[in-house]
Amino acid sequence: MQPAPPAPTILEATVRRALAEDIDRGDITTEACVSPTAMGEATLSTRERIVLSGLPVLEEVYRQVDPLVDVDPLAVDGDTIETGGPIATLTGPAASILLGERVALNFMQRLTGVATMTRRFVDALPDGSATRIADTRKTTPGLRAFERYAVRCGGGFNHREDLGAAVLIKDNHIAAAGGCRQAIERAKAYAPHTCRIECEVDTHDQLEEALAAGADIIMLDNFDDEAVERALATVGSRALVEASGGITLERVAVLGKLGVDVISVGALTHSAPACDLGLDWR
């Protein structure tokens, strides 16, 4: 099942800002070198093995630049494409294809990088594991909806959308409230009945305090593998368990075998390298 792309209003507005940043003053190189009546065809392809993400953005870029540019996808988001593989062909006014090239590639390379890294983490889970790989709010300002879409293209899951989406009590909330118990009790009294309460814990003592106060989800922050195993034994079936902090590809298999419910990885969005894509003229 294909993940839903960003909402049309977000897609349109974000692409419009990106185009304004690059082409508001025109493209003097293309204007000087390319006849306004020239037609062209170019192929977008990958120069490394990727998991694709960003086709809705590619299409929106050229819808705004020039609807006469025909974008013909040769794959779908979430596909694995080998080095040299084609992604889409672009046909239409040559100047328009050139005008949108950089903005389209910037989006596609970034989102494909996120999807490709996410797939590596998902693939590192043991066969049959029910553990979810999830992102965090450590996203590029203004691009959260896009990067979260890319995570879904890579087979991952999204954590809370924003600060209003869920209660997630972290160390600074605990410090400001005076302890885990106090923070959880206040959250349970304030939040709607449809909202789960998640609490981050740094120690086993905090874990026990959070469980006693009735947390629905426990986030184990920077617990090593031995501490995670002990925590899971303590929690049992009383709460969902999320592992976060210090997550590497090598640890994913171990944590999956231990049976944590969620592994959240900030690196999916804050550290994914852009993939090497290119638009080649035909």
N, C-alpha and C positions, 0 to 999 in steps of 0.2 A: 504494500500500500504506500503510495507516494505521500510524503509529508506535505502538509498545507504550507504554501509560501506565505511571506509576510502579507498583511492586509493591503489591499490596493491603495488605500490612502497613504499608508506609510511608504510603500514602494514608490509611488508617484512623487511624493514630497522629497524623499531622500535622494532619488536619482536627479530630481530637478536641482537640488542644492549642489550635487556633485558636478553636474554639467555647467552650472553657473560658475563654479570655481575654475573650470578649465576653459570654457569657450565663450564666456560673456563678451570678451573683446574680439571675438572672431578667431580665425585660424589663418594667419597671414601666409604661412608656408603653403597650405593647400590652395588658398586663393591665388597665390602667385604661380603655382606649378601645374595645377590641374584645371582643365576646362570644365566650366559649370555644366556642360552637356555630356561629359564623359560618363560612361557606365562602367561598372567593374564587378568583380567577384573575388571574394577572399574566403579562406578557410580558417576557422579557429581550431587549433589542435593543441595537444599537450606534449611537452618535451620530457615528461617523467610519468611514472605510474601514479594515477590519481583516483580519488573518489570524487566524482563530479558534484558541484553545487553552484547554483547561481543562474541557471537559464532564465528564470522569470525576470531577473535584473537585466540580463543581456537584451531580452526582448523589450523591456521598458525603456532602456537607454535609446534604442533605435526607434521606438515608437515616438519618443519625444524629439529626437534629432531630426528624423525624416521618416514618415510612415511609408515612403516609397522603397525603403530598404527592406528587403525580404529576409527574415531570419529563419533559417531552416535547420532545426535541431537534428543532430544525427545520433543523439543519445538522450537519456533522461537523468535527472538529478538522482544521485545515489548509485549510479553505475560505476563500476571499476573500469577505467580505461588505461590501456597499456601505453608505454612511451611511443609517441608518434601518432597516436590515434586521433581521428577527427572528432570534434565536438559539435560544430555547426558550420554551415556555409552562409555567407552574407552576399546578397546580390542586389544591385541597385545603383543609384547615383554614386560615383566614385568619391566625390568630395564629401558626401554624407557619411559613407563608410569610414573614411579617414577621420572625420570630425568626432565620431563617437568612440573610436578605437581605444584610446587610453582609459577613458572612464569605464568602459565595459570591461577591459582587461583588469583594471584595478579591483573592481568588485569580484570578478570571476576568480582571480588568483587568490584573493583573500578568503573567499567563502570555500573554495575548493581545498585550500590549505586546512581550514578548520574541519571540513568533512573527512579529509584524508587522515588527519591526526586522530579524530574521533574513532574512525574505523579501526585504527591500530589498537586502541584501548579496548574496543568491543571485541576484537578478534583475540585479544590476550586472555579473555575470560575462559575458564575451563568449559569443555563441551557439556551442554545441559544445564549450565549455571542459570539461576534465576536472578542473579545480581544485575542491577542496572548501572550503566555508566551515565553520569549526569554532568551537566555543565554547572557554572556558578554565575553570579552577577558580575564577574570580572570581565566585562565586555568592553569593546571600543565604544566610547560615548557616541550616541547617535546611530549605532549600527547593531544594537542588541537584537532586534527582531530578525535581522539578516543572519547574524552569527548563530543565533539559536536555531534558525532554520537549517543552517549548515550542519549543526550538531545532529539534528534529526536525520538529515541526508546521510550522515555517517553511521547511523544506527544507534545513536545515543538518545538520551532523554533530557528534558529541560527541568531545571530546578525552579524555584519560584520566579515569577516574571519580574516582579518589582517589590518594593518595600510594603506595598499594600496588599500583596497577593497571599501572604501567609505569615504566621508568627514564627520567627526564628530567633531565639534568644541566644545571643553570643556573649563572649567573655565580658565585653564592656557593659552590656545590659545587666549582666549578673553583678558586676562591681557597682553599677549605679543603683541597682535595686537592693543591694545588701545581701545577696546570696541566691543560689539556684531556687530554693523553695519559695522565697519571696517573689522572685521574678515569675515563676511558673504560676503561682497562685493568682497574681495580679493579671497575668495573661488569660488564664482560664475564666476569670471574672469579667474580663473586658471583651474578649474575642467572641464572634458569633458562634453559635453551637455547631455550625458546619465546618469550622476551622480547626485543624489539628495544631497541636503545640509541639514545636521542635526545640530542643535545648542542646546547645553545644557544651561538652564537658571536656576538661583537661586532665582530670584525675579520676581514679576509681571511686574515691569518696564522693566527688561531685556526681558521678554516675548514679550511685546509690541514693543520693539526695534527690536527684531529678526523677528517678523512678518512684520514690516514695511520694513525691509531690504530684505525680500523675502525668508526666510528660508522655506524649504519644510517640514521639520520634526522638532518638538520641543520636546526636552527632559526635562521634569520637574524633577529637581534634588532635592530630599528630600522635596517635597511639601507635606503638610499634606492633608487630605481628603477634607477639606473645601477649601484650596487653589487650589487643583486639579479641583474641581467643578467650581470655579471662572475662572480658566485658560481655561477650556473647553468652557465656555460661551464666553470668549474673542476670542478664536481661531475660533470657528465655523467650517466652512468647508475650511478654508484657509490653513491648514497644518495638517499632521498627528501628533498625540500626543503620546509620550512615557513617562511612569512614571518609575522612577528609584530612588533607594536609600530608605532605611528603609522599604523595602517590606517584609511583613510577610504573612504567610498563611491566617491569619485573615483579612488582608487588601485586599487580592486578590478579594474576593467577592464584596467588596465595590467599588474598582476601576473598576471591570468589569461592575457593575451596572451603574457607572458614565459614562462609555463608552470610556475610553481611548483605543487607538488602540493597544498599545504594553505595556506590563509590563516586564521590563528587570530585571533579578534576578541573581546577581553575585554568590549567595550562591549555585546555582545549580551545579556549578563546583568547587568553592573554599571551600565549607563547607559540601558537601554531604558525610555522613559516608559510609564507605565500608560495603557491605552486607555480611552476614555470610553464605558462601558457603563451602561445603566440598566434598572431593573426597574419597569415601569409597570403600575399596577393597571387591571383591566378590570371 
